[in-house]
Amino acid sequence: MRTNIDFDDRLVEEAFRLTNLRTKKDLVNFALKELIRHHKKRNLLDLSGKIQFSDNYDYKSTRENQNVSECN
């Protein structure tokens, strides 16, 4: 998608220094990916304390079962 954007030159220069990226397109794509990653990470942190785990859950047996199914 093509679009025209008026960037703050100081922000762009600092972002180039911090990332070593060479084009504005790469810089914008990187920034968008980081924004998405940050918000997904924050959404996971919002779940903290809201998930109840079973006391008798055996994660080792679950892993063993997964390993067997991966070999087939």
C-alpha positions in Angstrom: 0.0 0.0 0.0 1.4 3.4 -1.0 0.8 6.4 1.2 2.4 9.8 1.8 3.4 10.5 5.4 5.0 13.6 6.9 7.5 12.3 9.4 9.3 14.1 12.3 12.8 14.2 10.9 14.4 14.0 14.3 12.5 10.8 15.2 13.4 9.3 11.8 17.1 10.1 12.3 17.1 8.6 15.8 15.3 5.5 14.7 17.8 5.0 11.9 20.6 5.3 14.4 19.0 2.8 16.8 18.1 0.2 14.2 20.8 0.5 11.5 18.0 0.2 8.9 18.6 1.9 5.6 15.2 2.8 4.2 12.1 4.5 5.5 10.0 1.6 4.3 12.1 -0.8 6.3 11.9 1.5 9.3 8.1 1.9 9.1 7.6 -1.9 8.7 10.0 -2.6 11.6 8.1 0.0 13.8 4.7 -1.6 12.9 6.0 -5.1 13.8 7.4 -3.8 17.1 4.1 -2.1 17.9 2.2 -5.3 17.3 4.6 -7.4 19.3 4.5 -4.9 22.2 0.7 -5.0 22.3 0.5 -8.8 22.1 3.0 -9.1 24.9 1.1 -6.6 27.0 -2.2 -8.5 26.3 -0.5 -11.7 27.6 0.6 -9.8 30.8 -3.0 -8.8 31.3 -3.8 -12.5 31.8 -1.4 -12.7 34.8 -3.2 -14.0 37.8 -6.3 -14.9 35.8 -5.4 -18.4 34.8 -5.9 -21.2 37.3 -3.7 -24.2 37.0 -4.6 -27.7 38.0 -2.6 -29.0 41.0 -2.4 -32.5 39.5 -1.3 -31.5 35.9 1.6 -33.5 34.7 3.4 -31.5 32.1 6.1 -34.2 31.6 3.6 -36.8 30.5 2.1 -34.3 28.1 5.5 -33.7 26.6 6.1 -37.4 26.2 2.8 -37.9 24.5 3.6 -35.0 22.1 7.0 -36.5 21.2 5.5 -39.8 20.3 2.9 -38.2 18.0 5.5 -36.2 16.3 7.4 -39.3 15.3 4.5 -40.8 13.4 
